[in-house]
Amino acid sequence: MEFLCYHRDRADSLTLRQELLEDHWSYMDRYEKEMIARGPTLTAVDGEPTGSVHILDLPGPAAARAFAFDEPGHQAGVYRDVLLRRWRNLLGRTMWDFPGGRTGGNRYLVLGLGAGRGADLALPPGRDELIAYGPLLSDDGGTWLGTAALLRAADRDAARAVLTAGAYAAIEVHDWQFGGRS
């Protein structure tokens, strides 16, 4: 089962985050084979971290919760909250298979939070710019809760346009970059 985990940083936690960076990476190294995508969200102005995204293939909801809440930054209080949802990998690949490579262009996390009927359940046009894409689901996979995409786009507006306007309670766009050890 695939899951998206988005730890959102607590205000003024940058120093603690930096102190725990090696602990975070060592923890993530344990999930290397399960990892589909990973990386920090960043402020648009100065590129400081605002959160941490991980998409993984895990045995089930209990394993996903253990992954999210045992993470060293979470245990130490770096994060203000955690979005943890079952996810479906419509691209069928990892971020390391993205033809655009690790760098170049603007990269974004786009989260469409559900508001009823499912939307954007198929791959959109321009899939060459998609790094990861799929619906956010309930633990049992039966209820659509939104859609998440990692993509390369010209700007935030172009990134937002990957999801259907008006089909969501809210759409968030976050600057994002490939994560992990270089």
VMD Tcl script that builds the backbone (N, CA, C; Angstrom):
set m [mol new atoms 546]
animate dup $m
set s [atomselect $m all]
$s set {name element resname resid chain x y z} {
  {N N MET 1 A 0.843 -1.176 0.000}
  {CA C MET 1 A 0.000 0.000 0.000}
  {C C MET 1 A 0.885 1.235 0.000}
  {N N GLU 2 A 0.507 2.183 -0.809}
  {CA C GLU 2 A 1.304 3.411 -0.907}
  {C C GLU 2 A 0.680 4.501 -0.035}
  {N N PHE 3 A 1.553 5.294 0.581}
  {CA C PHE 3 A 1.127 6.360 1.478}
  {C C PHE 3 A 1.913 7.621 1.198}
  {N N LEU 4 A 1.244 8.780 1.358}
  {CA C LEU 4 A 1.897 10.075 1.325}
  {C C LEU 4 A 1.927 10.604 2.748}
  {N N CYS 5 A 3.097 11.018 3.178}
  {CA C CYS 5 A 3.304 11.582 4.514}
  {C C CYS 5 A 3.909 12.970 4.339}
  {N N TYR 6 A 3.225 13.979 4.851}
  {CA C TYR 6 A 3.731 15.353 4.766}
  {C C TYR 6 A 3.816 15.925 6.172}
  {N N HIS 7 A 5.047 15.993 6.696}
  {CA C HIS 7 A 5.312 16.628 7.981}
  {C C HIS 7 A 5.469 18.128 7.718}
  {N N ARG 8 A 4.665 18.952 8.381}
  {CA C ARG 8 A 4.748 20.416 8.225}
  {C C ARG 8 A 5.499 20.991 9.419}
  {N N ASP 9 A 6.516 21.796 9.136}
  {CA C ASP 9 A 7.361 22.343 10.193}
  {C C ASP 9 A 6.604 23.284 11.125}
  {N N ARG 10 A 7.004 23.243 12.367}
  {CA C ARG 10 A 6.533 24.185 13.377}
  {C C ARG 10 A 7.317 25.484 13.193}
  {N N ALA 11 A 6.708 26.603 13.471}
  {CA C ALA 11 A 7.401 27.893 13.380}
  {C C ALA 11 A 8.655 27.863 14.264}
  {N N ASP 12 A 9.695 28.469 13.792}
  {CA C ASP 12 A 10.954 28.592 14.552}
  {C C ASP 12 A 11.614 27.252 14.881}
  {N N SER 13 A 11.438 26.243 14.022}
  {CA C SER 13 A 12.047 24.935 14.288}
  {C C SER 13 A 13.250 24.651 13.376}
  {N N LEU 14 A 13.690 25.643 12.600}
  {CA C LEU 14 A 14.761 25.419 11.637}
  {C C LEU 14 A 16.052 24.931 12.298}
  {N N THR 15 A 16.456 25.538 13.405}
  {CA C THR 15 A 17.692 25.136 14.075}
  {C C THR 15 A 17.599 23.680 14.527}
  {N N LEU 16 A 16.489 23.303 15.135}
  {CA C LEU 16 A 16.301 21.921 15.583}
  {C C LEU 16 A 16.288 20.979 14.387}
  {N N ARG 17 A 15.625 21.379 13.314}
  {CA C ARG 17 A 15.586 20.570 12.084}
  {C C ARG 17 A 17.002 20.311 11.589}
  {N N GLN 18 A 17.812 21.350 11.544}
  {CA C GLN 18 A 19.191 21.209 11.058}
  {C C GLN 18 A 20.016 20.320 11.976}
  {N N GLU 19 A 19.805 20.430 13.268}
  {CA C GLU 19 A 20.529 19.581 14.222}
  {C C GLU 19 A 20.188 18.109 14.037}
  {N N LEU 20 A 18.982 17.829 13.579}
  {CA C LEU 20 A 18.507 16.448 13.443}
  {C C LEU 20 A 18.627 15.914 12.020}
  {N N LEU 21 A 19.259 16.656 11.118}
  {CA C LEU 21 A 19.282 16.269 9.713}
  {C C LEU 21 A 19.891 14.880 9.499}
  {N N GLU 22 A 21.019 14.595 10.121}
  {CA C GLU 22 A 21.631 13.274 9.941}
  {C C GLU 22 A 20.757 12.173 10.535}
  {N N ASP 23 A 20.128 12.442 11.688}
  {CA C ASP 23 A 19.210 11.466 12.278}
  {C C ASP 23 A 18.035 11.207 11.329}
  {N N HIS 24 A 17.509 12.277 10.733}
  {CA C HIS 24 A 16.404 12.153 9.772}
  {C C HIS 24 A 16.834 11.296 8.584}
  {N N TRP 25 A 17.977 11.610 8.001}
  {CA C TRP 25 A 18.446 10.858 6.835}
  {C C TRP 25 A 18.717 9.398 7.181}
  {N N SER 26 A 19.313 9.160 8.339}
  {CA C SER 26 A 19.571 7.776 8.762}
  {C C SER 26 A 18.262 7.016 8.924}
  {N N TYR 27 A 17.256 7.668 9.480}
  {CA C TYR 27 A 15.940 7.050 9.614}
  {C C TYR 27 A 15.369 6.726 8.232}
  {N N MET 28 A 15.464 7.668 7.309}
  {CA C MET 28 A 14.939 7.460 5.957}
  {C C MET 28 A 15.721 6.379 5.204}
  {N N ASP 29 A 17.000 6.249 5.500}
  {CA C ASP 29 A 17.808 5.192 4.869}
  {C C ASP 29 A 17.210 3.810 5.136}
  {N N ARG 30 A 16.568 3.651 6.281}
  {CA C ARG 30 A 15.942 2.369 6.617}
  {C C ARG 30 A 14.779 2.046 5.681}
  {N N TYR 31 A 14.248 3.068 4.999}
  {CA C TYR 31 A 13.094 2.904 4.108}
  {C C TYR 31 A 13.465 3.082 2.633}
  {N N GLU 32 A 14.733 2.941 2.328}
  {CA C GLU 32 A 15.210 3.187 0.971}
  {C C GLU 32 A 14.440 2.379 -0.080}
  {N N LYS 33 A 14.201 1.112 0.181}
  {CA C LYS 33 A 13.528 0.253 -0.797}
  {C C LYS 33 A 12.041 0.576 -0.938}
  {N N GLU 34 A 11.436 1.144 0.090}
  {CA C GLU 34 A 10.018 1.463 0.074}
  {C C GLU 34 A 9.722 2.853 -0.491}
  {N N MET 35 A 10.754 3.684 -0.637}
  {CA C MET 35 A 10.579 5.087 -0.990}
  {C C MET 35 A 10.213 5.265 -2.463}
  {N N ILE 36 A 9.159 6.042 -2.708}
  {CA C ILE 36 A 8.723 6.415 -4.055}
  {C C ILE 36 A 9.172 7.834 -4.363}
  {N N ALA 37 A 9.079 8.713 -3.377}
  {CA C ALA 37 A 9.523 10.104 -3.530}
  {C C ALA 37 A 9.770 10.685 -2.152}
  {N N ARG 38 A 10.627 11.699 -2.116}
  {CA C ARG 38 A 10.928 12.369 -0.856}
  {C C ARG 38 A 11.539 13.725 -1.132}
  {N N GLY 39 A 11.401 14.614 -0.170}
  {CA C GLY 39 A 12.059 15.899 -0.274}
  {C C GLY 39 A 11.358 16.969 0.535}
  {N N PRO 40 A 12.080 18.069 0.786}
  {CA C PRO 40 A 11.525 19.153 1.590}
  {C C PRO 40 A 10.655 20.102 0.766}
  {N N THR 41 A 9.648 20.668 1.438}
  {CA C THR 41 A 8.977 21.841 0.905}
  {C C THR 41 A 9.752 23.043 1.422}
  {N N LEU 42 A 9.684 24.138 0.671}
  {CA C LEU 42 A 10.539 25.292 0.933}
  {C C LEU 42 A 9.755 26.600 0.826}
  {N N THR 43 A 10.243 27.632 1.497}
  {CA C THR 43 A 9.647 28.951 1.307}
  {C C THR 43 A 10.015 29.449 -0.084}
  {N N ALA 44 A 9.117 30.188 -0.692}
  {CA C ALA 44 A 9.358 30.726 -2.037}
  {C C ALA 44 A 10.414 31.824 -2.021}
  {N N VAL 45 A 10.529 32.517 -0.902}
  {CA C VAL 45 A 11.423 33.674 -0.833}
  {C C VAL 45 A 12.877 33.282 -0.633}
  {N N ASP 46 A 13.165 32.518 0.415}
  {CA C ASP 46 A 14.566 32.236 0.745}
  {C C ASP 46 A 14.938 30.761 0.696}
  {N N GLY 47 A 13.992 29.900 0.332}
  {CA C GLY 47 A 14.298 28.481 0.199}
  {C C GLY 47 A 14.501 27.740 1.506}
  {N N GLU 48 A 14.036 28.313 2.615}
  {CA C GLU 48 A 14.146 27.623 3.905}
  {C C GLU 48 A 13.098 26.506 3.973}
  {N N PRO 49 A 13.414 25.389 4.625}
  {CA C PRO 49 A 12.464 24.280 4.719}
  {C C PRO 49 A 11.191 24.671 5.468}
  {N N THR 50 A 10.063 24.151 4.989}
  {CA C THR 50 A 8.769 24.349 5.647}
  {C C THR 50 A 8.097 23.014 5.968}
  {N N GLY 51 A 8.669 21.932 5.478}
  {CA C GLY 51 A 8.079 20.617 5.699}
  {C C GLY 51 A 8.880 19.549 4.998}
  {N N SER 52 A 8.377 18.325 5.084}
  {CA C SER 52 A 9.084 17.186 4.532}
  {C C SER 52 A 8.069 16.189 3.977}
  {N N VAL 53 A 8.198 15.862 2.682}
  {CA C VAL 53 A 7.275 14.960 1.999}
  {C C VAL 53 A 7.949 13.605 1.788}
  {N N HIS 54 A 7.205 12.550 2.074}
  {CA C HIS 54 A 7.673 11.187 1.805}
  {C C HIS 54 A 6.511 10.382 1.257}
  {N N ILE 55 A 6.740 9.725 0.143}
  {CA C ILE 55 A 5.761 8.818 -0.435}
  {C C ILE 55 A 6.414 7.439 -0.438}
  {N N LEU 56 A 5.731 6.477 0.200}
  {CA C LEU 56 A 6.317 5.151 0.396}
  {C C LEU 56 A 5.304 4.043 0.138}
  {N N ASP 57 A 5.833 2.875 -0.131}
  {CA C ASP 57 A 5.035 1.665 -0.239}
  {C C ASP 57 A 5.275 0.869 1.042}
  {N N LEU 58 A 4.252 0.781 1.887}
  {CA C LEU 58 A 4.363 0.142 3.196}
  {C C LEU 58 A 3.292 -0.927 3.353}
  {N N PRO 59 A 3.441 -1.839 4.325}
  {CA C PRO 59 A 2.493 -2.945 4.460}
  {C C PRO 59 A 1.053 -2.540 4.769}
  {N N GLY 60 A 0.844 -1.406 5.427}
  {CA C GLY 60 A -0.513 -1.009 5.773}
  {C C GLY 60 A -0.536 0.247 6.610}
  {N N PRO 61 A -1.738 0.671 7.034}
  {CA C PRO 61 A -1.878 1.902 7.805}
  {C C PRO 61 A -1.070 1.943 9.105}
  {N N ALA 62 A -0.979 0.835 9.807}
  {CA C ALA 62 A -0.210 0.823 11.062}
  {C C ALA 62 A 1.266 1.096 10.788}
  {N N ALA 63 A 1.811 0.497 9.738}
  {CA C ALA 63 A 3.211 0.745 9.375}
  {C C ALA 63 A 3.409 2.186 8.935}
  {N N ALA 64 A 2.430 2.749 8.250}
  {CA C ALA 64 A 2.519 4.146 7.819}
  {C C ALA 64 A 2.512 5.089 9.020}
  {N N ARG 65 A 1.644 4.817 9.995}
  {CA C ARG 65 A 1.619 5.653 11.197}
  {C C ARG 65 A 2.934 5.532 11.964}
  {N N ALA 66 A 3.462 4.325 12.077}
  {CA C ALA 66 A 4.749 4.153 12.757}
  {C C ALA 66 A 5.836 4.937 12.033}
  {N N PHE 67 A 5.872 4.852 10.693}
  {CA C PHE 67 A 6.849 5.626 9.920}
  {C C PHE 67 A 6.720 7.118 10.242}
  {N N ALA 68 A 5.519 7.656 10.173}
  {CA C ALA 68 A 5.295 9.091 10.350}
  {C C ALA 68 A 5.631 9.568 11.753}
  {N N PHE 69 A 5.208 8.820 12.766}
  {CA C PHE 69 A 5.314 9.325 14.123}
  {C C PHE 69 A 6.586 8.911 14.849}
  {N N ASP 70 A 7.328 7.950 14.304}
  {CA C ASP 70 A 8.620 7.585 14.887}
  {C C ASP 70 A 9.772 8.384 14.280}
  {N N GLU 71 A 9.513 9.142 13.251}
  {CA C GLU 71 A 10.553 9.945 12.578}
  {C C GLU 71 A 11.188 10.879 13.610}
  {N N PRO 72 A 12.527 10.990 13.632}
  {CA C PRO 72 A 13.212 11.762 14.670}
  {C C PRO 72 A 12.762 13.214 14.800}
  {N N GLY 73 A 12.507 13.889 13.699}
  {CA C GLY 73 A 12.042 15.273 13.768}
  {C C GLY 73 A 10.674 15.377 14.424}
  {N N HIS 74 A 9.809 14.432 14.120}
  {CA C HIS 74 A 8.490 14.427 14.756}
  {C C HIS 74 A 8.638 14.195 16.261}
  {N N GLN 75 A 9.464 13.220 16.628}
  {CA C GLN 75 A 9.675 12.917 18.045}
  {C C GLN 75 A 10.252 14.105 18.811}
  {N N ALA 76 A 11.074 14.917 18.152}
  {CA C ALA 76 A 11.733 16.049 18.814}
  {C C ALA 76 A 10.917 17.343 18.764}
  {N N GLY 77 A 9.804 17.350 18.026}
  {CA C GLY 77 A 8.970 18.546 17.984}
  {C C GLY 77 A 9.244 19.497 16.827}
  {N N VAL 78 A 9.905 19.041 15.777}
  {CA C VAL 78 A 10.161 19.901 14.615}
  {C C VAL 78 A 8.850 20.246 13.904}
  {N N TYR 79 A 7.918 19.314 13.862}
  {CA C TYR 79 A 6.726 19.470 13.028}
  {C C TYR 79 A 5.508 19.917 13.829}
  {N N ARG 80 A 4.677 20.747 13.187}
  {CA C ARG 80 A 3.429 21.191 13.822}
  {C C ARG 80 A 2.300 20.213 13.567}
  {N N ASP 81 A 2.337 19.526 12.417}
  {CA C ASP 81 A 1.315 18.528 12.133}
  {C C ASP 81 A 1.801 17.587 11.042}
  {N N VAL 82 A 1.033 16.521 10.842}
  {CA C VAL 82 A 1.378 15.507 9.852}
  {C C VAL 82 A 0.126 15.176 9.042}
  {N N LEU 83 A 0.248 15.262 7.717}
  {CA C LEU 83 A -0.792 14.772 6.816}
  {C C LEU 83 A -0.348 13.384 6.371}
  {N N LEU 84 A -1.133 12.379 6.702}
  {CA C LEU 84 A -0.805 11.001 6.339}
  {C C LEU 84 A -2.027 10.400 5.661}
  {N N ARG 85 A -1.870 10.049 4.397}
  {CA C ARG 85 A -2.977 9.508 3.616}
  {C C ARG 85 A -2.491 8.360 2.742}
  {N N ARG 86 A -3.368 7.399 2.573}
  {CA C ARG 86 A -3.104 6.380 1.561}
  {C C ARG 86 A -3.067 7.088 0.215}
  {N N TRP 87 A -2.289 6.568 -0.705}
  {CA C TRP 87 A -2.040 7.229 -1.989}
  {C C TRP 87 A -1.934 6.161 -3.057}
  {N N ARG 88 A -2.246 6.498 -4.292}
  {CA C ARG 88 A -2.114 5.548 -5.393}
  {C C ARG 88 A -1.179 6.131 -6.440}
  {N N ASN 89 A -0.131 5.424 -6.760}
  {CA C ASN 89 A 0.915 5.860 -7.690}
  {C C ASN 89 A 0.444 5.651 -9.132}
  {N N LEU 90 A -0.183 6.668 -9.718}
  {CA C LEU 90 A -0.698 6.527 -11.077}
  {C C LEU 90 A 0.407 6.521 -12.133}
  {N N LEU 91 A 1.583 7.027 -11.797}
  {CA C LEU 91 A 2.703 6.999 -12.744}
  {C C LEU 91 A 3.428 5.655 -12.737}
  {N N GLY 92 A 3.323 4.926 -11.634}
  {CA C GLY 92 A 3.973 3.627 -11.549}
  {C C GLY 92 A 5.493 3.687 -11.523}
  {N N ARG 93 A 6.040 4.781 -11.039}
  {CA C ARG 93 A 7.499 4.925 -10.978}
  {C C ARG 93 A 7.870 5.714 -9.727}
  {N N THR 94 A 9.174 5.788 -9.474}
  {CA C THR 94 A 9.676 6.599 -8.376}
  {C C THR 94 A 10.172 7.932 -8.931}
  {N N MET 95 A 10.475 8.850 -8.032}
  {CA C MET 95 A 10.993 10.155 -8.466}
  {C C MET 95 A 12.347 9.998 -9.161}
  {N N TRP 96 A 13.088 8.953 -8.816}
  {CA C TRP 96 A 14.399 8.748 -9.423}
  {C C TRP 96 A 14.294 8.322 -10.882}
  {N N ASP 97 A 13.099 7.904 -11.289}
  {CA C ASP 97 A 12.838 7.544 -12.681}
  {C C ASP 97 A 12.329 8.733 -13.500}
  {N N PHE 98 A 12.122 9.886 -12.860}
  {CA C PHE 98 A 11.627 11.067 -13.560}
  {C C PHE 98 A 12.631 11.467 -14.637}
  {N N PRO 99 A 12.212 11.550 -15.907}
  {CA C PRO 99 A 13.143 11.848 -16.997}
  {C C PRO 99 A 13.810 13.214 -16.885}
  {N N GLY 100 A 13.199 14.128 -16.123}
  {CA C GLY 100 A 13.761 15.471 -15.975}
  {C C GLY 100 A 14.920 15.577 -15.003}
  {N N GLY 101 A 15.254 14.491 -14.314}
  {CA C GLY 101 A 16.387 14.493 -13.394}
  {C C GLY 101 A 16.094 15.143 -12.053}
  {N N ARG 102 A 17.127 15.219 -11.227}
  {CA C ARG 102 A 17.013 15.730 -9.853}
  {C C ARG 102 A 16.903 17.241 -9.769}
  {N N THR 103 A 17.444 17.951 -10.750}
  {CA C THR 103 A 17.483 19.417 -10.671}
  {C C THR 103 A 16.987 20.021 -11.976}
  {N N GLY 104 A 16.837 21.315 -11.952}
  {CA C GLY 104 A 16.420 22.051 -13.137}
  {C C GLY 104 A 14.948 22.380 -13.118}
  {N N GLY 105 A 14.626 23.626 -13.310}
  {CA C GLY 105 A 13.237 24.065 -13.316}
  {C C GLY 105 A 12.683 24.200 -11.913}
  {N N ASN 106 A 11.483 24.716 -11.832}
  {CA C ASN 106 A 10.789 24.884 -10.562}
  {C C ASN 106 A 10.012 23.613 -10.258}
  {N N ARG 107 A 10.100 23.157 -9.011}
  {CA C ARG 107 A 9.437 21.915 -8.605}
  {C C ARG 107 A 8.475 22.237 -7.473}
  {N N TYR 108 A 7.327 21.564 -7.502}
  {CA C TYR 108 A 6.259 21.871 -6.555}
  {C C TYR 108 A 5.587 20.609 -6.018}
  {N N LEU 109 A 5.065 20.743 -4.802}
  {CA C LEU 109 A 4.092 19.820 -4.249}
  {C C LEU 109 A 2.740 20.515 -4.372}
  {N N VAL 110 A 1.780 19.856 -5.007}
  {CA C VAL 110 A 0.417 20.380 -5.106}
  {C C VAL 110 A -0.503 19.398 -4.396}
  {N N LEU 111 A -1.236 19.907 -3.398}
  {CA C LEU 111 A -2.186 19.109 -2.640}
  {C C LEU 111 A -3.586 19.659 -2.867}
  {N N GLY 112 A -4.448 18.850 -3.428}
  {CA C GLY 112 A -5.856 19.193 -3.532}
  {C C GLY 112 A -6.599 18.412 -2.475}
  {N N LEU 113 A -7.210 19.116 -1.534}
  {CA C LEU 113 A -7.901 18.461 -0.431}
  {C C LEU 113 A -9.368 18.301 -0.790}
  {N N GLY 114 A -9.879 17.089 -0.661}
  {CA C GLY 114 A -11.170 16.690 -1.191}
  {C C GLY 114 A -12.364 17.440 -0.658}
  {N N ALA 115 A -13.381 17.447 -1.501}
  {CA C ALA 115 A -14.654 18.072 -1.154}
  {C C ALA 115 A -15.786 17.291 -1.811}
  {N N GLY 116 A -15.882 16.007 -1.529}
  {CA C GLY 116 A -16.989 15.234 -2.090}
  {C C GLY 116 A -16.537 14.237 -3.141}
  {N N ARG 117 A -17.083 14.394 -4.347}
  {CA C ARG 117 A -16.801 13.460 -5.440}
  {C C ARG 117 A -15.328 13.505 -5.830}
  {N N GLY 118 A -14.804 12.382 -6.225}
  {CA C GLY 118 A -13.419 12.292 -6.656}
  {C C GLY 118 A -13.152 13.137 -7.892}
  {N N ALA 119 A -11.975 13.702 -7.968}
  {CA C ALA 119 A -11.561 14.519 -9.110}
  {C C ALA 119 A -10.127 14.162 -9.473}
  {N N ASP 120 A -9.790 14.378 -10.737}
  {CA C ASP 120 A -8.419 14.175 -11.206}
  {C C ASP 120 A -7.915 12.766 -10.890}
  {N N LEU 121 A -8.748 11.790 -11.193}
  {CA C LEU 121 A -8.423 10.397 -10.911}
  {C C LEU 121 A -7.611 9.740 -12.020}
  {N N ALA 122 A -7.426 10.439 -13.121}
  {CA C ALA 122 A -6.595 9.962 -14.229}
  {C C ALA 122 A -5.451 10.950 -14.425}
  {N N LEU 123 A -4.410 10.496 -15.085}
  {CA C LEU 123 A -3.268 11.382 -15.323}
  {C C LEU 123 A -3.674 12.550 -16.209}
  {N N PRO 124 A -3.218 13.765 -15.852}
  {CA C PRO 124 A -3.537 14.941 -16.659}
  {C C PRO 124 A -2.632 15.034 -17.885}
  {N N PRO 125 A -2.982 15.911 -18.839}
  {CA C PRO 125 A -2.070 16.155 -19.958}
  {C C PRO 125 A -0.748 16.722 -19.430}
  {N N GLY 126 A 0.298 16.618 -20.211}
  {CA C GLY 126 A 1.592 17.142 -19.782}
  {C C GLY 126 A 2.262 16.278 -18.745}
  {N N ARG 127 A 2.012 14.977 -18.794}
  {CA C ARG 127 A 2.551 14.088 -17.771}
  {C C ARG 127 A 4.066 14.016 -17.779}
  {N N ASP 128 A 4.719 14.540 -18.818}
  {CA C ASP 128 A 6.184 14.543 -18.847}
  {C C ASP 128 A 6.776 15.373 -17.711}
  {N N GLU 129 A 5.983 16.294 -17.169}
  {CA C GLU 129 A 6.453 17.153 -16.087}
  {C C GLU 129 A 6.075 16.616 -14.710}
  {N N LEU 130 A 5.340 15.516 -14.674}
  {CA C LEU 130 A 4.934 14.927 -13.400}
  {C C LEU 130 A 6.050 14.064 -12.831}
  {N N ILE 131 A 6.338 14.278 -11.577}
  {CA C ILE 131 A 7.335 13.491 -10.856}
  {C C ILE 131 A 6.638 12.376 -10.078}
  {N N ALA 132 A 5.512 12.700 -9.457}
  {CA C ALA 132 A 4.655 11.745 -8.756}
  {C C ALA 132 A 3.236 12.296 -8.827}
  {N N TYR 133 A 2.241 11.402 -8.923}
  {CA C TYR 133 A 0.857 11.858 -9.064}
  {C C TYR 133 A -0.085 10.751 -8.622}
  {N N GLY 134 A -1.110 11.127 -7.845}
  {CA C GLY 134 A -2.106 10.148 -7.475}
  {C C GLY 134 A -3.112 10.666 -6.475}
  {N N PRO 135 A -4.202 9.921 -6.309}
  {CA C PRO 135 A -5.242 10.315 -5.362}
  {C C PRO 135 A -4.825 10.038 -3.915}
  {N N LEU 136 A -5.325 10.881 -3.019}
  {CA C LEU 136 A -5.226 10.674 -1.577}
  {C C LEU 136 A -6.489 9.930 -1.160}
  {N N LEU 137 A -6.327 8.881 -0.366}
  {CA C LEU 137 A -7.443 7.987 -0.065}
  {C C LEU 137 A -7.550 7.718 1.429}
  {N N SER 138 A -8.707 7.231 1.849}
  {CA C SER 138 A -8.886 6.756 3.223}
  {C C SER 138 A -8.002 5.526 3.437}
  {N N ASP 139 A -7.818 5.135 4.681}
  {CA C ASP 139 A -6.960 3.988 5.002}
  {C C ASP 139 A -7.370 2.723 4.247}
  {N N ASP 140 A -8.674 2.522 4.048}
  {CA C ASP 140 A -9.117 1.313 3.346}
  {C C ASP 140 A -9.099 1.477 1.828}
  {N N GLY 141 A -8.719 2.662 1.346}
  {CA C GLY 141 A -8.630 2.910 -0.092}
  {C C GLY 141 A -9.969 3.149 -0.762}
  {N N GLY 142 A -11.060 3.170 0.004}
  {CA C GLY 142 A -12.387 3.268 -0.583}
  {C C GLY 142 A -12.941 4.669 -0.750}
  {N N THR 143 A -12.350 5.649 -0.066}
  {CA C THR 143 A -12.878 7.008 -0.132}
  {C C THR 143 A -11.804 7.962 -0.628}
  {N N TRP 144 A -12.151 8.739 -1.651}
  {CA C TRP 144 A -11.250 9.761 -2.187}
  {C C TRP 144 A -11.238 10.947 -1.241}
  {N N LEU 145 A -10.040 11.402 -0.860}
  {CA C LEU 145 A -9.878 12.533 0.049}
  {C C LEU 145 A -9.143 13.696 -0.594}
  {N N GLY 146 A -8.653 13.499 -1.823}
  {CA C GLY 146 A -7.924 14.562 -2.510}
  {C C GLY 146 A -6.972 13.981 -3.532}
  {N N THR 147 A -6.090 14.823 -4.018}
  {CA C THR 147 A -5.095 14.428 -5.009}
  {C C THR 147 A -3.784 15.130 -4.672}
  {N N ALA 148 A -2.669 14.432 -4.881}
  {CA C ALA 148 A -1.350 15.002 -4.630}
  {C C ALA 148 A -0.470 14.818 -5.853}
  {N N ALA 149 A 0.324 15.850 -6.144}
  {CA C ALA 149 A 1.254 15.797 -7.272}
  {C C ALA 149 A 2.571 16.445 -6.887}
  {N N LEU 150 A 3.640 15.838 -7.342}
  {CA C LEU 150 A 4.955 16.475 -7.361}
  {C C LEU 150 A 5.246 16.703 -8.834}
  {N N LEU 151 A 5.632 17.924 -9.192}
  {CA C LEU 151 A 5.831 18.221 -10.602}
  {C C LEU 151 A 6.795 19.365 -10.814}
  {N N ARG 152 A 7.249 19.446 -12.064}
  {CA C ARG 152 A 8.055 20.577 -12.524}
  {C C ARG 152 A 7.098 21.467 -13.312}
  {N N ALA 153 A 7.127 22.782 -13.029}
  {CA C ALA 153 A 6.227 23.720 -13.710}
  {C C ALA 153 A 6.898 25.082 -13.803}
  {N N ALA 154 A 6.407 25.895 -14.708}
  {CA C ALA 154 A 6.975 27.232 -14.915}
  {C C ALA 154 A 6.847 28.096 -13.666}
  {N N ASP 155 A 5.717 27.988 -12.961}
  {CA C ASP 155 A 5.475 28.801 -11.764}
  {C C ASP 155 A 4.356 28.159 -10.945}
  {N N ARG 156 A 4.014 28.802 -9.828}
  {CA C ARG 156 A 2.996 28.260 -8.922}
  {C C ARG 156 A 1.627 28.132 -9.602}
  {N N ASP 157 A 1.271 29.113 -10.420}
  {CA C ASP 157 A -0.021 29.052 -11.109}
  {C C ASP 157 A -0.081 27.869 -12.067}
  {N N ALA 158 A 0.992 27.638 -12.786}
  {CA C ALA 158 A 1.034 26.487 -13.698}
  {C C ALA 158 A 0.981 25.185 -12.913}
  {N N ALA 159 A 1.630 25.137 -11.751}
  {CA C ALA 159 A 1.579 23.937 -10.909}
  {C C ALA 159 A 0.157 23.710 -10.410}
  {N N ARG 160 A -0.492 24.759 -9.932}
  {CA C ARG 160 A -1.870 24.649 -9.433}
  {C C ARG 160 A -2.808 24.126 -10.523}
  {N N ALA 161 A -2.554 24.498 -11.762}
  {CA C ALA 161 A -3.424 24.138 -12.884}
  {C C ALA 161 A -3.429 22.642 -13.179}
  {N N VAL 162 A -2.534 21.864 -12.568}
  {CA C VAL 162 A -2.542 20.415 -12.774}
  {C C VAL 162 A -3.809 19.794 -12.180}
  {N N LEU 163 A -4.424 20.490 -11.205}
  {CA C LEU 163 A -5.665 20.015 -10.591}
  {C C LEU 163 A -6.838 20.859 -11.074}
  {N N THR 164 A -7.999 20.248 -11.142}
  {CA C THR 164 A -9.196 20.904 -11.644}
  {C C THR 164 A -9.696 21.961 -10.665}
  {N N ALA 165 A -9.751 23.202 -11.118}
  {CA C ALA 165 A -10.249 24.307 -10.289}
  {C C ALA 165 A -11.698 24.035 -9.897}
  {N N GLY 166 A -12.041 24.324 -8.645}
  {CA C GLY 166 A -13.396 24.164 -8.157}
  {C C GLY 166 A -13.753 22.761 -7.708}
  {N N ALA 167 A -12.876 21.794 -7.900}
  {CA C ALA 167 A -13.173 20.414 -7.528}
  {C C ALA 167 A -12.684 20.057 -6.122}
  {N N TYR 168 A -12.088 21.020 -5.430}
  {CA C TYR 168 A -11.468 20.762 -4.137}
  {C C TYR 168 A -11.917 21.788 -3.103}
  {N N ALA 169 A -11.899 21.392 -1.835}
  {CA C ALA 169 A -12.158 22.332 -0.747}
  {C C ALA 169 A -11.020 23.346 -0.667}
  {N N ALA 170 A -9.793 22.892 -0.962}
  {CA C ALA 170 A -8.616 23.763 -0.961}
  {C C ALA 170 A -7.531 23.125 -1.815}
  {N N ILE 171 A -6.725 23.976 -2.432}
  {CA C ILE 171 A -5.536 23.520 -3.159}
  {C C ILE 171 A -4.346 24.274 -2.593}
  {N N GLU 172 A -3.337 23.524 -2.170}
  {CA C GLU 172 A -2.095 24.100 -1.652}
  {C C GLU 172 A -0.988 23.866 -2.671}
  {N N VAL 173 A -0.121 24.862 -2.846}
  {CA C VAL 173 A 1.046 24.727 -3.708}
  {C C VAL 173 A 2.264 25.105 -2.881}
  {N N HIS 174 A 3.232 24.192 -2.823}
  {CA C HIS 174 A 4.451 24.392 -2.033}
  {C C HIS 174 A 5.668 24.194 -2.927}
  {N N ASP 175 A 6.647 25.081 -2.824}
  {CA C ASP 175 A 7.921 24.833 -3.486}
  {C C ASP 175 A 8.484 23.541 -2.899}
  {N N TRP 176 A 9.113 22.735 -3.743}
  {CA C TRP 176 A 9.595 21.419 -3.317}
  {C C TRP 176 A 10.863 21.088 -4.085}
  {N N GLN 177 A 11.699 20.253 -3.504}
  {CA C GLN 177 A 12.883 19.770 -4.224}
  {C C GLN 177 A 13.138 18.303 -3.877}
  {N N PHE 178 A 13.844 17.618 -4.771}
  {CA C PHE 178 A 14.241 16.242 -4.501}
  {C C PHE 178 A 15.015 16.210 -3.193}
  {N N GLY 179 A 14.743 15.193 -2.381}
  {CA C GLY 179 A 15.417 15.080 -1.111}
  {C C GLY 179 A 16.323 13.871 -1.034}
  {N N GLY 180 A 16.891 13.719 0.124}
  {CA C GLY 180 A 17.783 12.588 0.374}
  {C C GLY 180 A 19.237 12.951 0.224}
  {N N ARG 181 A 20.038 11.966 0.421}
  {CA C ARG 181 A 21.477 12.154 0.288}
  {C C ARG 181 A 21.816 12.325 -1.189}
  {N N SER 182 A 22.773 13.162 -1.485}
  {CA C SER 182 A 23.160 13.405 -2.880}
  {C C SER 182 A 23.856 12.214 -3.479}
}
mol reanalyze $m
mol bondsrecalc $m
mol representation Tube
mol addrep $m
